[in-house]
Amino acid sequence: MKTILVLGVGQIGKAITRRIIEQKPEKIILHNLTKNESDNCCKYFSKYCKNIELISSYGNIFMPYEFNKLTNMQEKLKCKDELLQFYYSDLGPDILKKSTLYKLVQKWRPDLIVDAINSGTVLGNHYKPELILSKVSKSAQIDVNTSVSILLNDFVPKAINFVYSLKLAMEDFKVKKYLKISTTGLGGMGMNMPYTHGDTPKSSLSFALMGKISAAGVLHQLLWNLSHTTNLNISLLIPATFVGYDSTKFEPIETDVGLVKKINNPKKLRLKEGDTLEYSKGVSEEYLKFPVVRAGENHVYSLYELSALTAVGQMEAITKEEVANAAIEDICGQTKKNMLNYMDSGMLSSTFAGKTMVEKIKTELLSLMQENRTTSIATGNLGVTVAKRLYELYMIKKVCKTVDDLKKIDIKELYDLIVQNLEADKDLIVEMLSLGLPIVTENENVYIGDYSLFPGKDSNLTITRERLEKWIQVGWVDLRAENILFWKETIDYVYNDAKKVLDDKNFILSRDAAAIDNDYDIGEILAYYYNLQEKGRKTCNI
């Protein structure tokens, strides 16, 4: 194939492009959302290319070509009539030929389109029904811009428009193949998955994840139907696990609220029912830093978030290079993993190489921790509950290094040591509060920063017993004796279960008994706990 259009040159798109370069095409068009991204990609790949033309292209692929540089709703509302017509009119050629996808294919006439955009996230990230309900319920009359915003955020017409535009472009310009690299939405896990991708959960799964799953599902079904269209060669590859990584770094922590700044002079408060929850005012200009792995759409993960996420029985891992290999095999006609042929057995599952990659990342993060004399406990990008639980386990691990130590100590002594350790470690307090994780000890003594991940500032902050317990359960680091006792017993139970499995010489596919030892890894402990709760991946589908 002479000309290839790559949509979405992120970590997977880059890995596939590297393999495409080996096939020696004449021209590769690298298309991202922004010009800077695409220019950097061209610069990056230029050192690998000889006699291959690299072309930078950019713009929102789900928008009409004329408006594909618009980035926010305020800009879109200025041309709302044109956009509503594009998404909600009858999808005839006149409308479809205005699409960014059609214009790109018309301009470059590619033989192959490789689409590595995380479309589920791009399309589904505006699924926020609580905000829609809030806007709609305020008044009996909804203003025009509110109505238009709701319509323009709906992913279904965007997905339909995209697939119809793809059909027309492939037919008009004789595109030989379209290959989509997509997502399960949950990394191959089930609806009991305990992660939230950084946003606050509203139900068993967050709205962001439900939007991502829904958008991906709509797109997959549309592509499946498109693949039954005469003369169209459509493939869909879906990694069903944690995929690769970009880099490990010691750097400022980035979450959905942006770069996290440190809290100044954290203070202990006493909460009373009937009071309104208040946040600290003191935020420094210094950013919170510790070693993290850059992991695509979810910004960054800490060492122990990575440990819990990729543990056996949880999401596990595959390398981006393995995804690229599967893509090249499909392009060359070996459709081993085309999900449109078999929606379940065709998923790219976790691999030995992925596990080896994770161990390499962990080694790098540990080295960065030692080098910078810091922690790497949690970022919040696996959700506030995972973050708060990792900090609770970390506080126990600080004072009881082994399971044997933990067994010998009584709960009062353990609690006292944890609180003493906490009060002596201002940096750790600052770290938790900066991440939006309040800390609660006995008698409702609380450290709190200038915001909390849960509850959000737009929530009802009047303190009641029921509301306070919910806040603590979901998103506060709970160092009360009762919760410390729970973790003490849980760690002991996990350790005994793992020992029993190993002594019986059983091999349990749903959890990694060999990963649980006396010198316990808190990420592995949390993952094992989730597995015992049946909050892990399904080992077979029969």
Salt bridges, closest charged atoms under 4 A:
GLU22 OE1 - ARG19 NE 2.93
ASP39 OD2 - LYS35 NZ 2.67
ASP115 OD1 - LYS180 NZ 3.21
GLU171 OE2 - LYS167 NZ 3.07
GLU251 OE2 - ARG294 NE 3.00
GLU254 OE1 - ARG294 NH2 3.34
GLU254 OE2 - HIS299 ND1 3.60
ASP256 OD1 - HIS299 NE2 3.36
GLU273 OE2 - ARG465 NE 3.82
GLU285 OE1 - LYS261 NZ 3.04
GLU286 OE2 - LYS262 NZ 3.40
GLU297 OE2 - LYS212 NZ 3.15
GLU321 OE2 - LYS320 NZ 3.96
GLU329 OE2 - LYS336 NZ 3.85
ASP330 OD2 - LYS177 NZ 2.91
GLU359 OE2 - LYS362 NZ 3.89
GLU364 OE2 - LYS360 NZ 2.53
GLU392 OE2 - LYS388 NZ 2.94
ASP416 OD2 - LYS412 NZ 3.05
GLU423 OE2 - LYS268 NZ 2.78
ASP425 OD2 - LYS398 NZ 2.94
GLU444 OE2 - ARG465 NH1 3.57
GLU444 OE2 - ARG480 NH1 3.50
GLU469 OE2 - ARG465 NH1 2.96
GLU469 OE2 - ARG480 NH1 2.99
ASP478 OD1 - ARG480 NE 2.91
ASP492 OD1 - LYS407 NZ 3.63
ASP497 OD2 - ARG511 NE 2.95
ASP503 OD2 - LYS499 NZ 3.32
ASP519 OD1 - LYS397 NZ 2.61
GLU524 OE2 - LYS362 NZ 3.77
